[in-house]
């Protein structure tokens, strides 16, 4: 198993009555009223310190992502955060950018250039994430016509991968990107290019794109592994239908994880911060989440027929009290033994070999986050790392520049 500490970098100081006073945490929350840039600077530095700590306590990778105009995740440029991490983490740790939202870049050559810079800076430790992006970011914050989201994404992907693999200079004459000279300096260290991971949320096109191009598919949501099971099993079924060979390392998923000395202590420490997360940072109206035209007709029909849309709808209605969230797998929380057992069960049921742990949630203070990261790295990872050992699977999607970390390599 590979373990990545995946950080959201949220704003921690929304007012207690935020949900009642404001329509959304995304797109429209007034920045002058709600956001103090000095506090943001403090949080950015704390968050980078927390990610660097993960490297020190045994994680395989550190992860960042891209979002815009919101308090849920303040990384409008994940590449800036990744550049800091590339300089301050060891050669045993991958730098996972999940990722650059391709449809937003004009021209998309910018992604090829900046990812190449990161790969060189990290000495070949980059995981290049190519998400489609949320409708909030793509359609509302950046004004991309919903029906153009997928075409722009597909063309950007084509331009970036050609820029990395085809000798330059060459011309590119696409619908959205028209370039007389494509000749990025430098190209990535990793050849033919860095491993690509796709973050998805149930679109059939994303399943197929990952499989056709031999990319990792990672379910990136916060509804927990019980809901994620439906998405990941659909992905593996699509793989089987395409006649491709199963490998757990081609799959991954995100999960909120909260570790303490005992199950009771986990509830006492983390319950207020989980409440802040779900009441405030998930406060997004449906007209932002599901803009007409953002999801293709084909994927919308697939979501309805396969039941994935119903699975999300059901989970979104699930009670948000602590016991219900633990029981329904919305969060994994408790002692190191409890957490390890549930991660082992979840990862086996989802059949995945990459675990993206969300260890800072809501308004968790720095000291508590560092405790969570340390307990997970030192007392949980060693118990689960060997889940897929001895079964003949090779992780073909891990950065070639990452050096082996000394571990026991087996469950403890």
Protein Blocks (a to p, Z undefined) as FASTA:
>chain_A
ZZddddfkiafkbcfklmmmpmbfghjacfklmmcfklmmmmmmmmmmmmmmmmmnopab
dcddddehiakbccfblmlmmmmmmmmccfkbccdddbddfklpccfklmmmmmmmmmmm
nnopaccdddebifklmmmmnopafklmmmmmmmmmmmmmmmmmpccddddddfklccfb
dcddcddfbdfbdcdddddehiaklmmmmmmnopacddddfebjklmmmmmmmmmmmmmm
nopacdfklgccdddddddfblklmmmmmmmmmmmmmmmmmmccfklmmgghkacfklmm
mmmmnommmmmmmmmmpccbfklmmmnomaccddfklmmmmmmmmmmmnopabdcddfbg
hjacfklmmmmmmmmmmmmmmmmmmmmgonlpacfkbcfklccdddehiaZZ
